[in-house]
């Protein structure tokens, strides 16, 4: 047992925190570690070493002014005299300081000690890297892999918007910690070789990469990064594709014995299809494989253009996993429409209001998950270093063993039902949609929002008018009942007066008879007046009913317009199928008789239905054809051997 130096409470020898006051106990000093217990810049006191990377060591340190633990990265002795290394160290600080996304490592401080030691203070994390998980489990469930990558996309989207390209995305730089009960909360680490682009108002950023030099990890580098070309967000998307492929297959897309051979395969080789997938996950893996293969296109123009588009491809490919409760997607900005497959929000039978809501929801709205603060951790070079766990450290090198690689075309997704012929109702809705096309602009969110507001206002006005007419009709009915009662009373009085007159005449009481006759005439006049008022009330009732019918017609027209909009949106959202053609390299590929390029072709967008795929040799002496039925949003693979 030992006593807490802060509150004096007894604690176990192996305890890292005091259970009474939460004070962090110092770890035993490493033999021969001269840095243990040293103060840095009079602000941090080194507690214990976590590990080391390519540029320096990482320590658990106590921030003296804040009384909290942080991860302190120190530039290795001897490297402070190298201008390029110092610039890389500073650039990591600049890159991290621009970022505040929940899934990005948080930088607390950056500076230089009085003896010239550069340091970075970052949040301290508890957990493990994705590389640790993959070494232990090899292959992840599709929903778990997707939940992790959705969060990585959120971090990258903010970084790319701030002009920061990571350039070294890999499992070692994806740290998994626990936050709010979720065990796979992602933190993206190590922006040490990130490319920081200057903002419009800033001076140009001078690059420190000399001609012929490349930085990164060979297993995850994009072709343009290997060539030393100018990089943008699509280079990070390529690394996301490699990681997705690895997470769902259990191995890298390419297998090589040396770094040079690995770089060569990234430049020229095509991944093989993922095989050996259990039946429960086969459909989901096939769809995610198609997303990975698109991101692994050699030409950046054929990949998703941003982390957001890659995120949308994931959610459209396996929509049932896009809001998994494990972590949920973490977005930097609202989600736009999904390119891989449109997600329709039903609005049938709910009136104009729900139709408008469906139209607006189709554009998508992202939700940001904000989680409470928790201890966090640094990354460095090629290794992310878990904190508050038994000591471990890794160098900046890439993983040593990688499995065999997968293929040229995406795996076919689960079979989907063929598109049905449009019904008469759908045809009518399409015709109505064409009539209101001038009022509808699905590609313009602002115009769509204005149309939605207009339809909602028309509905509200029609409902208000209808309610007013109904209230007026009820008043008229009450008045009619009252007048009918008065009319009945008047008739009774008239009959009574006639009877009195008859009795007076029979009794020869002439005066009484004349009086009774006068009363009878008055009663008759009152009857006529009441009849006229009753007729007028009936006319008013008919007018009110006509007005109600008019309002109901307007409401039905508004509802029909909204339904037409929904039908048009549904028609417009029908996605093309994607077809991958693999044949003898350079062979010409014809689709329904039209030349579409030379094999292999990464992906053809074809309308749903049956198509003929024909492959001809360069001299046209050899040719073979094959039919393929394309389903909406489907991914199809066609292999033709000449």
C-alpha positions in Angstrom: 0.0 0.0 0.0 1.0 3.6 -0.5 -0.4 7.0 0.5 -1.7 9.7 -1.9 0.7 12.7 -1.7 -2.3 15.0 -2.3 -5.0 13.8 0.2 -3.1 11.1 2.2 -5.6 8.4 1.4 -4.3 4.8 1.2 -4.0 3.3 -2.3 -2.8 0.0 -3.9 0.8 0.0 -5.1 -0.3 -0.7 -8.7 -3.0 2.0 -8.7 -2.5 4.9 -11.2 -5.1 7.2 -9.7 -6.2 8.0 -6.1 -9.8 6.8 -5.7 -10.5 9.6 -3.2 -9.2 12.8 -5.0 -8.3 11.5 -8.5 -4.6 12.5 -8.2 -2.4 10.8 -10.8 0.5 8.8 -9.3 3.9 8.9 -10.9 5.1 5.8 -12.7 8.4 4.3 -11.7 11.2 5.9 -13.6 12.6 4.0 -16.5 16.2 2.9 -15.9 18.6 5.4 -17.4 15.9 7.8 -18.6 17.4 11.3 -18.0 14.2 13.0 -18.9 12.1 11.5 -16.1 10.8 14.2 -13.7 12.2 17.0 -15.9 10.2 20.3 -16.3 9.7 21.6 -19.9 9.4 25.4 -20.3 8.4 25.6 -16.6 5.0 24.4 -17.6 5.1 20.6 -17.9 6.7 17.9 -15.7 7.5 14.6 -17.4 5.8 11.7 -15.6 6.7 8.6 -17.8 7.6 7.7 -21.3 4.9 6.4 -23.6 7.0 5.6 -26.6 8.9 7.1 -29.5 8.4 7.7 -33.2 10.4 9.0 -36.2 10.9 12.6 -34.9 11.0 12.2 -31.1 9.7 10.7 -27.9 6.2 11.0 -26.4 5.8 11.4 -22.6 2.9 11.5 -20.2 3.3 14.9 -18.6 1.6 16.9 -15.9 0.5 20.4 -17.0 1.4 22.3 -13.9 -0.9 25.3 -14.2 -3.9 23.2 -15.1 -3.2 20.1 -12.9 -4.0 17.7 -15.7 -2.1 15.1 -17.7 -1.3 15.6 -21.3 0.8 13.8 -24.0 4.0 15.8 -24.7 5.9 15.1 -27.9 9.5 16.2 -27.7 11.7 16.6 -30.8 14.5 14.2 -30.6 17.9 15.5 -29.5 20.1 16.1 -32.5 17.2 16.8 -34.9 16.6 20.4 -33.7 19.6 21.4 -35.9 17.9 20.0 -39.0 15.8 22.8 -40.5 13.5 20.4 -42.5 12.8 18.3 -39.4 12.0 21.4 -37.3 9.8 22.7 -40.1 7.9 19.4 -40.1 7.5 19.6 -36.4 6.1 23.2 -36.6 3.9 22.2 -39.5 2.2 19.5 -37.4 1.5 22.2 -34.8 0.1 24.5 -37.5 -2.0 21.8 -39.0 -3.5 20.6 -35.7 -4.1 24.1 -34.5 -6.5 24.7 -37.4 -8.7 21.7 -36.5 -11.3 21.3 -33.8 -13.4 18.4 -35.0 -14.4 15.9 -32.2 -12.7 13.1 -34.1 -9.3 14.9 -34.5 -6.5 14.9 -31.9 -6.6 18.1 -29.9 -3.5 20.2 -29.7 -3.2 22.1 -26.4 0.2 23.9 -26.8 3.4 24.3 -28.8 6.7 25.9 -27.9 10.4 25.7 -27.3 12.1 25.0 -24.0 14.9 27.3 -22.7 17.5 24.7 -24.0 16.0 24.7 -27.5 13.8 21.5 -27.1 10.7 21.8 -29.3 7.5 20.3 -27.8 3.9 19.6 -28.7 1.3 19.2 -25.9 -1.8 17.1 -27.0 -4.8 15.5 -25.3 -4.0 12.2 -23.6 -6.1 9.3 -24.9 -6.8 5.8 -23.4 -7.4 3.0 -25.8 -5.7 1.4 -28.8 -5.0 2.0 -32.5 -6.9 0.5 -35.4 -3.6 -1.3 -36.3 -3.7 -3.0 -32.8 -7.3 -4.1 -33.5 -6.6 -5.4 -37.0 -3.5 -7.4 -35.7 -5.8 -9.0 -33.1 -9.0 -9.5 -35.1 -7.8 -9.4 -38.8 -11.2 -8.7 -40.3 -13.9 -6.4 -38.8 -17.7 -6.6 -39.1 -18.9 -4.4 -42.0 -21.0 -2.3 -39.6 -18.0 -1.7 -37.2 -15.7 -0.8 -40.1 -18.2 1.6 -41.5 -18.9 3.3 -38.1 -15.1 3.9 -37.7 -14.6 5.3 -41.2 -17.7 7.6 -41.0 -16.0 9.3 -38.1 -12.6 9.5 -39.9 -14.4 11.1 -42.8 -15.8 13.8 -40.5 -12.3 14.6 -39.2 -10.9 14.7 -42.8 -13.7 16.9 -44.1 -12.9 19.6 -41.6 -9.2 19.2 -42.3 -9.6 19.5 -46.1 -11.9 22.5 -45.7 -9.0 24.1 -43.7 -6.5 23.4 -46.4 -4.9 20.4 -44.6 -4.2 17.2 -46.5 -3.1 14.4 -44.0 -0.9 12.4 -46.4 -0.2 9.6 -43.9 -3.6 8.0 -43.1 -3.2 4.4 -41.9 -4.5 2.2 -39.1 -1.6 3.3 -36.8 -2.9 6.9 -37.0 -6.5 5.9 -36.2 -6.9 5.8 -32.4 -9.9 4.1 -30.8 -11.0 5.3 -27.4 -14.2 5.1 -25.3 -16.5 8.1 -25.2 -20.0 8.3 -23.8 -20.2 4.5 -23.5 -19.1 4.0 -27.1 -15.9 1.8 -27.4 -14.9 2.8 -30.9 -14.8 6.6 -30.7 -12.2 7.6 -33.3 -9.4 10.1 -33.0 -7.3 10.9 -36.2 -3.6 11.3 -35.2 -0.3 12.6 -36.5 -0.5 15.5 -38.9 3.4 15.5 -38.9 3.7 15.3 -42.7 0.3 17.0 -43.5 0.3 19.4 -46.4 -1.0 22.8 -45.1 -2.3 24.9 -47.9 -2.4 28.7 -47.5 -5.7 30.4 -47.1 -6.6 33.2 -49.5 -5.6 36.0 -47.0 -2.3 34.3 -46.0 1.1 34.3 -47.5 1.9 31.2 -49.6 3.1 28.2 -47.6 6.7 27.2 -48.5 7.0 23.4 -49.0 9.8 21.5 -47.3 9.6 18.5 -49.7 12.6 18.6 -52.0 12.4 17.4 -55.6 12.4 13.6 -55.8 11.4 13.1 -52.1 8.1 11.5 -51.0 6.7 11.1 -47.5 4.1 8.6 -46.3 3.7 4.9 -45.7 4.0 2.7 -48.9 1.0 0.4 -48.1 -1.4 3.4 -48.1 0.1 5.9 -50.5 -1.9 7.1 -53.6 -0.3 6.9 -57.1 0.0 10.7 -57.3 1.7 10.9 -53.9 4.2 8.2 -55.1 4.8 10.3 -58.3 5.4 13.4 -56.2 2.4 15.3 -57.8 0.4 18.0 -56.2 -1.9 16.5 -53.7 -5.5 17.3 -52.6 -8.3 15.6 -50.7 -8.5 12.7 -53.2 -5.1 11.4 -52.0 -6.5 10.9 -48.5 -9.6 9.3 -50.1 -7.3 6.7 -51.7 -5.9 5.9 -48.2 -9.4 5.5 -46.9 -10.1 3.0 -49.7 -7.0 1.0 -48.7 -8.1 0.9 -45.1 -11.7 0.0 -45.9 -10.5 -2.8 -48.1 -8.2 -4.0 -45.3 -10.8 -3.8 -42.6 -13.4 -5.9 -44.5 -11.0 -8.4 -46.1 -8.4 -8.9 -43.4 -5.5 -8.1 -45.8 -4.2 -5.2 -47.9 -5.2 -4.9 -51.5 -1.6 -5.4 -52.7 1.1 -7.9 -51.4 4.7 -7.1 -51.9 8.1 -8.1 -50.5 9.7 -4.7 -50.6 8.6 -1.1 -50.3 9.6 -0.4 -54.0 7.5 -3.4 -55.1 4.6 -2.1 -53.0 4.8 1.4 -54.6 4.9 -0.1 -58.1 1.7 -2.1 -57.4 0.0 1.1 -56.2 0.9 2.7 -59.5 0.0 -0.2 -61.9 -1.7 -3.2 -60.3 -5.4 -3.8 -59.8 -6.8 -5.3 -56.5 -8.3 -8.7 -56.7 -11.9 -9.3 -55.5 -12.5 -10.1 -51.9 -13.3 -13.8 -51.4 -14.1 -16.1 -48.5 -16.9 -14.0 -46.9 -19.4 -15.6 -44.7 -23.0 -15.6 -45.9 -24.3 -13.3 -43.2 -22.0 -10.5 -44.3 -21.6 -11.3 -48.0 -23.9 -8.6 -49.4 -22.7 -5.8 -47.1 -19.0 -6.7 -47.9 -19.7 -6.7 -51.6 -21.2 -3.2 -51.5 -18.4 -1.9 -49.3 -15.9 -3.5 -51.6 -17.4 -1.5 -54.5 -16.9 1.7 -52.5 -13.3 0.7 -51.7 -12.5 -0.1 -55.3 -13.9 3.3 -56.5 -11.6 5.0 -54.0 -8.7 2.9 -55.2 -8.9 4.2 -58.8 -5.5 5.1 -60.2 -6.9 8.3 -61.7 -8.0 10.8 -59.0 -10.8 12.0 -61.2 -12.5 8.6 -60.9 -12.4 8.6 -57.1 -14.8 10.4 -54.7 -13.7 14.0 -54.8 -13.8 14.5 -51.1 -14.1 12.8 -47.7 -17.8 13.8 -47.7 -18.4 12.0 -51.0 -16.7 8.9 -49.7 -18.8 9.2 -46.6 -22.0 9.4 -48.8 -20.8 6.4 -50.8 -20.6 4.4 -47.6 -24.0 5.4 -46.3 -25.7 4.8 -49.7 -24.0 1.4 -50.1 -25.2 0.0 -46.7 -27.8 2.5 -45.5 -28.9 0.2 -42.6 -25.4 0.8 -41.0 -25.2 4.6 -41.6 -26.7 5.5 -38.2 -25.3 2.5 -36.2 -25.7 3.2 -32.4 -22.1 2.2 -31.8 -20.8 5.7 -32.6 -23.0 7.2 -35.3 -21.6 9.3 -38.1 -19.9 12.5 -37.1 -20.3 15.2 -39.7 -18.5 18.5 -40.1 -21.3 19.9 -42.3 -24.8 18.8 -43.5 -24.9 15.8 -45.7 -25.7 16.3 -49.4 -27.5 13.8 -51.7 -25.9 10.4 -51.9 -24.3 9.5 -55.3 -24.2 5.7 -54.9 -27.8 5.2 -54.3 -30.6 7.6 -53.6 -32.4 7.2 -50.2 -36.1 8.0 -50.6 -38.1 9.3 -47.7 -41.8 8.2 -48.0 -44.5 10.8 -48.0 -47.5 8.9 -49.3 -50.8 9.7 -47.7 -49.5 12.4 -45.4 -50.6 15.5 -47.3 -48.7 18.5 -48.4 -46.8 18.9 -45.1 -45.1 15.5 -45.2 -44.5 15.8 -48.9 -42.6 18.9 -48.3 -40.7 17.3 -45.5 -39.8 14.4 -47.7 -38.5 16.7 -50.4 -36.3 18.6 -47.9 -35.1 15.5 -46.2 -34.0 14.1 -49.6 -31.4 16.9 -49.6 -30.1 15.5 -46.3 -29.2 17.1 -43.0 -26.2 16.0 -41.1 -26.1 15.7 -37.4 -23.0 16.3 -35.3 -22.4 14.1 -32.2 -20.7 16.0 -29.5 -19.2 14.0 -26.7 -17.9 14.9 -23.3 -14.2 15.4 -22.8 -12.1 12.4 -21.8 -8.3 11.6 -21.5 -6.8 11.5 -25.0 -3.5 10.5 -26.7 -0.8 11.5 -29.2 0.4 9.9 -32.3 3.9 10.2 -33.9 5.4 9.2 -37.2 4.2 5.8 -38.0 2.9 4.8 -34.6 0.1 6.0 -32.4 0.8 5.6 -28.7 -2.0 4.5 -26.3 -1.8 6.3 -22.9 -2.4 5.2 -19.4 -1.8 1.6 -20.4 1.3 -0.6 -19.9 4.2 1.1 -21.6 4.5 0.5 -25.3 6.1 2.4 -28.1 6.4 1.8 -31.8 8.6 3.3 -34.5 7.4 5.2 -37.5 7.6 2.1 -39.8 4.7 0.6 -41.6 3.2 -2.8 -40.6 5.5 -5.7 -41.6 3.2 -8.4 -42.7 0.4 -7.8 -45.2 -1.9 -10.5 -46.7 -2.5 -11.2 -50.4 -4.3 -8.6 -52.5 -7.7 -8.3 -54.1 -9.0 -7.3 -57.6 -9.9 -5.5 -60.8 -13.6 -5.1 -60.4 -16.1 -4.6 -57.6 -17.9 -7.7 -56.2 -21.5 -7.9 -57.2 -23.9 -6.7 -54.5 -26.8 -8.7 -53.2 -29.4 -9.4 -55.9 -32.0 -6.6 -56.3 -35.5 -6.8 -57.7 -35.8 -5.8 -61.4 -37.5 -2.4 -62.0 -41.2 -2.7 -62.4 -43.1 -1.1 -65.3 -44.6 2.2 -64.2 -48.2 2.0 -63.2 -51.0 4.2 -64.6 -50.9 6.3 -61.4 -47.1 6.8 -61.7 -47.5 7.8 -65.4 -50.2 10.3 -64.4 -48.0 11.6 -61.6 -45.1 11.9 -64.1 -47.2 13.9 -66.5 -48.4 16.1 -63.6 -44.7 16.5 -62.6 -43.9 17.7 -66.0 -46.6 20.4 -65.8 -45.2 21.8 -62.6 -41.5 21.4 -63.7 -41.2 25.1 -64.2 -42.0 25.5 -60.5 -39.7 22.7 -59.3 -35.9 22.8 -59.2 -34.7 19.7 -57.5 -31.0 20.5 -58.2 -31.4 23.9 -56.5 -31.9 23.5 -52.7 -33.0 27.1 -52.3 -35.6 26.8 -55.1 -36.8 23.6 -53.6 -37.2 25.2 -50.2 -39.1 28.1 -51.6 -41.5 25.7 -53.4 -42.0 23.8 -50.2 -42.8 26.9 -48.3 -45.2 28.0 -51.1 -47.0 24.7 -51.0 -47.2 24.7 -47.2 -48.6 28.2 -47.3 -51.2 27.3 -49.8 -52.2 24.3 -47.7 -52.4 26.4 -44.5 -54.5 29.1 -46.3 -56.9 26.4 -47.7 -57.3 24.8 -44.3 -57.9 28.2 -42.7 -60.6 29.1 -45.3 -62.2 25.6 -44.9 -62.4 26.0 -41.1 -63.9 29.4 -41.5 -66.5 28.2 -43.9 -67.3 25.3 -41.6 -67.8 27.6 -38.7 -70.0 29.9 -40.8 -72.1 27.0 -42.0 -72.6 25.9 -38.3 -73.8 29.4 -37.5 -76.2 29.4 -40.4 -77.6 26.0 -39.4 -78.2 27.4 -35.9 -79.9 30.4 -37.3 -82.1 28.2 -39.6 -83.2 26.1 -36.6 -84.1 29.2 -34.7 -86.1 30.6 -37.6 -87.8 27.3 -38.2 -89.0 27.3 -34.6 -90.2 30.9 -34.9 -92.0 29.9 -38.1 -93.7 27.0 -36.4 -94.8 29.3 -33.6 -96.1 31.8 -36.0 -98.2 29.2 -37.9 -99.6 28.0 -34.6 -100.5 31.6 -33.6 -102.1 32.1 -37.0 -104.2 28.9 -36.7 -105.3 30.0 -33.2 -106.3 33.5 -34.5 -108.3 31.8 -37.3 -110.1 29.6 -34.8 -110.9 32.6 -32.6 -112.3 34.5 -35.6 -114.4 31.5 -36.6 -115.7 31.2 -33.1 -116.5 35.0 -33.0 -118.4 34.8 -36.2 -120.4 31.8 -35.0 -121.2 33.7 -31.9 -122.2 36.7 -33.9 -119.6 38.7 -32.2 -118.7 40.8 -35.2 -116.2 43.0 -33.4 -114.3 40.0 -32.0 -114.4 38.5 -35.5 -113.0 41.6 -37.1 -110.2 41.7 -34.5 -109.5 38.0 -35.0 -109.4 38.6 -38.8 -106.9 41.4 -38.3 -104.8 39.2 -36.1 -104.9 36.5 -38.7 -103.7 38.9 -41.4 -100.8 40.0 -39.2 -100.0 36.4 -38.5 -100.1 35.6 -42.2 -97.8 38.5 -43.0 -95.4 37.3 -40.3 -95.5 33.8 -41.9 -94.6 35.3 -45.3 -91.7 37.3 -43.8 -90.3 34.2 -42.0 -90.6 32.2 -45.2 -88.6 34.8 -47.1 -85.9 34.8 -44.4 -85.9 31.0 -44.5 -85.3 31.1 -48.3 -82.6 33.6 -47.8 -80.9 31.4 -45.2 -81.1 28.4 -47.5 -79.4 30.5 -50.3 -76.7 31.5 -47.9 -76.2 27.9 -46.9 -75.9 26.9 -50.5 -73.3 29.6 -51.0 -71.3 28.5 -48.0 -71.4 24.9 -49.2 -70.1 26.0 -52.6 -67.3 27.9 -50.9 -66.4 24.9 -48.9 -66.3 22.8 -52.0 -64.1 25.4 -53.6 -61.6 25.3 -50.7 -61.6 21.5 -50.8 -60.8 21.6 -54.5 -57.9 24.0 -53.8 -56.7 21.7 -51.0 -56.8 18.7 -53.4 -54.9 20.7 -56.0 -52.2 21.6 -53.5 -52.0 17.9 -52.5 -51.8 16.8 -56.1 -49.0 19.3 -56.7 -47.1 18.0 -53.7 -47.7 14.4 -54.8 -46.4 15.4 -58.3 -43.3 16.8 -56.7 -42.8 13.6 -54.7 -43.3 11.5 -57.8 -40.9 13.6 -59.8 -38.3 13.4 -57.0 -38.8 9.6 -57.0 -38.4 9.4 -60.7 -35.4 11.8 -60.6 -33.8 9.7 -57.9 -33.6 6.5 -59.9 -29.9 5.8 -60.0 -27.9 4.3 -62.8 -26.2 0.9 -62.3 -22.4 0.7 -62.4 -20.7 -1.9 -64.5 -17.0 -2.9 -64.3 -15.6 -4.6 -67.5 -12.4 -6.6 -67.2 -10.9 -8.0 -70.4 -7.7 -8.1 -72.3 -6.0 -4.7 -71.7 -6.5 -2.4 -74.7 -9.5 -4.3 -76.1 -12.4 -2.1 -77.3 -15.6 -2.3 -75.3 -18.9 -1.7 -76.9 -22.2 -1.3 -75.0 -25.4 -1.8 -77.1 -23.2 -1.3 -80.2 -21.6 2.0 -79.0 -17.9 2.2 -78.3 -17.4 3.1 -74.6 -13.6 2.8 -74.2 -10.8 0.2 -73.9 -10.5 -2.5 -71.3 -10.2 -2.6 -68.4 -12.9 -0.1 -67.6 -13.3 1.0 -64.0 -17.0 1.6 -64.2 -19.7 2.3 -66.7 -22.9 4.1 -65.7 -25.8 2.3 -67.5 -29.5 2.7 -67.2 -31.4 -0.1 -65.5 -32.3 -2.9 -67.9 -30.6 -5.4 -70.2 -27.5 -4.4 -72.1 -25.1 -6.1 -74.5 -21.4 -5.8 -73.6 -19.1 -6.7 -76.5 -15.3 -6.8 -76.4 -13.2 -6.6 -79.6 -9.5 -7.0 -80.1 -7.5 -4.1 -81.4 -7.5 -5.6 -85.0 -11.2 -6.5 -84.6 -10.4 -10.1 -85.5 -11.6 -11.4 -82.2 -14.7 -10.4 -80.4 -17.0 -11.7 -77.8 -20.3 -10.5 -76.4 -22.2 -11.0 -73.1 -25.5 -9.7 -71.9 -26.0 -8.2 -68.5 -29.1 -7.1 -66.6 -28.4 -3.8 -64.8 -30.3 -3.0 -61.7 -30.8 0.5 -60.2 -27.8 1.4 -57.9 -26.3 -2.0 -58.7 -22.7 -2.8 -59.2 -22.0 -5.5 -61.8 -18.8 -7.2 -62.9 -18.3 -8.4 -66.4 -15.4 -10.6 -67.3 -14.9 -11.5 -71.0 -11.8 -13.4 -72.3 -10.8 -13.1 -75.9 
